[in-house]
Amino acid sequence: MMDLGNMLRGVANDAFAQSLLQFWEYDEGTLRLWRASSNFVYVFERNQVQYFLRISFEHDNSLEQIRAELEFMQYLKTNGFPTVTSIQSKNKKLIETLSTPEGTYFAVVFNAANGFNLDEDTITEKQMEEWGKSLALLHCLSKTYEPVCDKRKSWLDTVQFMESVFKKYPGEELALQELSEITNWLQSLSTDNDVFGLIHYDFQLDNLFFKEDNYPHFNVIDFDDAIYHWYALDIVTALDDFIDADDPQSKLLTHSFLNGYRTKMILDNDVEAQFPQFQRYANLYKYARLLETLDYGEINDTPTWFDDLKGKLISVADKLRNKF
């Protein structure tokens, strides 16, 4: 998630989005904010067809990492994996840049994904199987992927990031201890390409669009968290709303997901036994990112939505801290 100060400024004034949209063809008056999280995402139309403008701030992403993301997405699409396509600007570029007094923004445009989002409360066992199969297909392609230009970051970069964040705040000794234990454990694991590669890292239902025309499948968006890590982490984070639940239905749905995954990828029982450890890593990384998000300096006269969001993020951070 981006710095809350940047989010507030972006939501309050879309001038930078209007400026970046000029690089693409569009229908006048159709630009509107769709969501703001780790990026600003706007929806707009061109010839009455919907597209999405994604804008990243230089503090949250880099030009090299965006290039690496788009290259991976193009590789997946070329090899038959259903994902959205980045659209060239009028300058024949996939990424456009805007420099402002506040900093530099990077913009990418994607076509809209076909299908619809499934709901965790109504998803069926069969759909869970297809979800697991889709993630396994991505991992199969990741096993043979070799970037041509830039390369996405790895888990080692996240370790360095977490350490730098925790050392900024007095009283985060438990977080640093947790980081040390998790890092030592990760260093003991194999990085063979059967278990390790470029993962999506946000393969949750809000980034998947289900389509059931000729055959059931998911169209996948939002690869901006893609990272070199263990495939098991992708499973754990995808199933975040199911894997820790104690109710029988959640266990049944998790089992269906893993069955679907095993139709395309080997998933040994010893790797499944490592899920709680990967969950520890995911929780710690999320906690570090929340601390960064909440470190926005002093802002006066904040709107109600900002105060509500801040309160929710602090509550989530507190719950994660209590798990150390």
Secondary structure, DSSP 8 states (H G I E B T S, - for coil): ---HHHHHHHHH--HHHHHHHTTS---TT--EEEEESSSEEEEEEETTEEEEEEEEETTT--HHHHHHHHHHHHHHHHTT--B--B---TTS-S-EEEEETTEEEEEEEEE--SSB---TTT--HHHHHHHHHHHHHHHHHHTT---SS----BHHHHHHHHHHHHTTSTT-HHHHHHHHHHHHHHHTS---TTTEEEE-S--SGGGEEEE-SSS-EEEE---TT-EEEEHHHHHHHHTTTTTT--SHHHHHHHHHHHHHHHTTS---HHHHTTHHHHHHHHHHHHHHHHHHHH------S--HHHHHHHHHHHHHHHHHHTT-
